[in-house]
Structure formats: C-alpha cells, structure tokens
Amino acid sequence: MAQARRIKPKVSKAKKTSKKISLLNLPWGLMFVILISGVVLGMLFSGVNSGDKQLGAGLKQLFKTNKSVVVSDATIAASKVTKPVEKEFDFYELLPEIEKVMPNDLTDTNPTRAVDNVDYYLQAASFINSADAETFRAELALKGFKSIIQSQVVEGKGKYYRVRLGPYENKRVAKTVKNKLQKEGIEPFVFSVKK
C-alpha cells in the first residue's frame, strides 16, 4: 500500500527576505520616538563631557559629590533669627466703631440665642480697586456664595471696597459659612453690626 506523502511548498528566496523585512517594519511613530530619544540622550551625554553651555552640562554637576559643603550646627544656630517678626494687620483699625470683630474660636457646643439688634457678617476681602472687588465677588458667586460690595472711606487711607457676606441671624450660621469659605482657601472674619 502506498503511503500518502505530504508535499511542502518550496519557499523562494524572495519570501524569506520579505519575512525579515516585516520584522523590522515598525510603526513610523515608534521609529520617530526612538530616533528622537537617541538624539536627546546623545546630546545629554556629550554635554556631560564638554563645556558648561551644552545641554547635558548640568548632569555633570548632578553626579559630582561635593564633600566640602558641610554646615556645622553652630553656623545654623547663628543664622536663626531670634527677633520675632511682627505682623501688621490694618483691618482691625479700619473698621468703624459700630463693628465688633468676633473671635475665631466660636463654640459649637452651646446653641446660640438670637441677640436683638445685632446682625453677623463675614468680610471675605477688602480692595482699593472696585474692579478687583467685583472680580472677587464673581469668584465667590461661582463657588455658590452670595455677597455684596460696600464702599467705605477710611481716613488717611482712601476708599476701600469690602466684599461681605450676610447678614446672618446668629454666630453659628456665620461660623458655618466661614468654615465653608476656609475650605475654598478664603480666610474671612466674622463681625457683628448693631441694627
């Protein structure tokens, strides 16, 4: 009985070379990235070996270990400023006498009673330029806060435009709004005004 033979097709040399070329057939974008990476790395390494104005000159400084720069504890202690820096806050002096600034540490434990003839406000900012005040008020509106602008002439300083929120019926509500503003990166202060 005769066996069936499997006949393999003969592969020509042209097909063998086409397989090798297809392995090197990378996408153009990848070839471009590889080429640019090689050029940049070459420039960096050539800059390390050449002058200070080349692209990779900073790498030379990075890899150098400079053991001569050691600062002693006595030098650090001598450089410390011992005189406390005083902060200057003008807004306490700028407020009229009818306004009273409330402390930052308002308690949450006791419910507040409504005080007759007093409204609570938050002052978010004060500007010399009215356009800056309007811009800040618009930013507050985008964050969901309703505010007003009040102009006030301060003796010796000129006219100021204050961006204020309120009135609120008690300290607790004013403090809640203040905490929301602080989460937005704004540091307001609470004050009360006689009605």
Sequence and secondary structure as in RCSB ss.txt:
>XXXX:A:sequence
MAQARRIKPKVSKAKKTSKKISLLNLPWGLMFVILISGVVLGMLFSGVNSGDKQLGAGLKQLFKTNKSVVVSDAT
IAASKVTKPVEKEFDFYELLPEIEKVMPNDLTDTNPTRAVDNVDYYLQAASFINSADAETFRAELALKGFKSIIQ
SQVVEGKGKYYRVRLGPYENKRVAKTVKNKLQKEGIEPFVFSVKK
>XXXX:A:secstr
            HHHHHHHHHHHT   HHHHHHHHHHHHHHHHHHHHHHS TTSTTHHHHHHH    S    HHH
HHHHS  S       HHHHS TTEEE  S   SSS     TTEEEEEEEEEESSHHHHHHHHHHHHHTT   EEE
EEEETTTEEEEEEEEEEESSHHHHHHHHHHHHHTT   EEEEEE 
